[in-house]
Amino acid sequence: MLLFETKKTLLLYGAIVVRAYQNELKANKKIATGGTIASLQNTVVAEPLVLGFRVLGDKVFDYIEFGRRAGAKLPPKGVLLPWLKVKGMSPKLEYIIRKSIAAKGIAPVPVSENVKQIILPRMQVDVETALGRDIETSFVQYAKSIL
């Protein structure tokens, strides 16, 4: 079965989810350099037992989504420099900010949960419909081939 309609629908919803993530990050004021937003991308996964899409982004997205626990090790040296530049702050402050992040942690912002609540109900219906069309098409093609 080729699943043309289903893959097309998943690709469309992957793009919709990426846009929704970007909008959620903006709404929660979680953009500075734009690197995290630009890193978000989707791919359709069509394997024998898996059919869906993945949205991937850089590691910073994980810290936004899940936060960072207090008492964790310092963020890597140099990782905050682009952020400091955009904020107009001295690079000399990087160590102090890294130390503060390690001590206090970062509160999570559940971007994924908000996106799922908005998109998932409609996506489920559309993917089921597309899958039904693909099954019907495959069945008709098979029937024609044996008759």
Disulfide bonds with the S-S distance in Angstrom:
none
